[in-house]
């Protein structure tokens, strides 16, 4: 599947992986729309990437998704690619008090959001000759990271959902791809995990985007760049050993004297 001349919608496209995918896809001659919650960041993204279309929308809000669908149907009826990229990753200590609704907020954006987006946009995608859904999960879908328990759980669930979605759409015009990035040098990677990630280097975001596009064009149904592929293999051959390594990674690094 060539990623040229397509009409692409990317959620969470104002920074990180989503923004870099938008930049590279526009450079290849695609029409690209991004969404985000912050109008200011949407405006900055459009200034940074000439030709980018942007709409304010929240994947954690079904009403916002329904409104976005109506707008896209009217302005971009040829939409043939949906990239569910929006998501958050938080450092959560489960032995501390949390408001119940806030504790599972990542489930709304990382899991429910892609499910709702697919359900809303599938009628439009089914009208095209050769459509594509890309769900962005994580290498942590295969081996969880204890410092990010809700994020890891949401991505593992997204992985399972994506496999089921692919099976159900196998006889349609819609291809389903899972992109499972490794730790990538984005604000999300550093953010709340600065202490845990000391000395750890993530994949360059432009490299990640290039590998993602190349994987789609090569017909891969599951794209696992770098360490993500190691985590997938380890989840089959040495899951307990690899999880212990993730436990060690999640411990704050000692301060040098």
C-alpha angles and dihedrals in degrees: 000000000000115000094217128112094007130135108234132190116197121187116212091021102150097088145004121010095353094053093046091050088051091050094050095042092052089050088056093055102265129137106239131195122186131192133204141154099242116075091199093055091046089055092049090050091054090050091051096046115041113218095024118140117212137189131182109240140145117220089200091064118071092200090054090051092050090051091049091051092055092049094048093046090054098043103028108027090160093064106146105161130059120186113191099202106138115112147125134229121203135186102233127183104204094199091065127080116273133174104247096233093048093047092065098037091115089061090061095053102030100039114012091041096061091042091052093044092051093047092048098045100036094090090058094044091051089058092063126082098234116015132175137204118193117190113195109215123155143245083256088070086078102038116017125229109226093211089062103039101157093043091050092048093048092051093047088053091047089053091054092045091050092053090051092046091051091051093049094048095043094111096045135080091260121098118200121211130181118210110197107186122199120224102311129194098255134123088262092057095052102030111090094001100063092120096047094043097053107134093008118116122206128209116275108259094228090053090049092051092048091051091048093053092044090051092051091049090049090056098247115161093198120036114195112172122193118326091009089071090051090052092050092051092044090051086065104037106026111009097152094049093049093046089054088054090052090050089054091047090054094058115096112258116250116254113247116239 
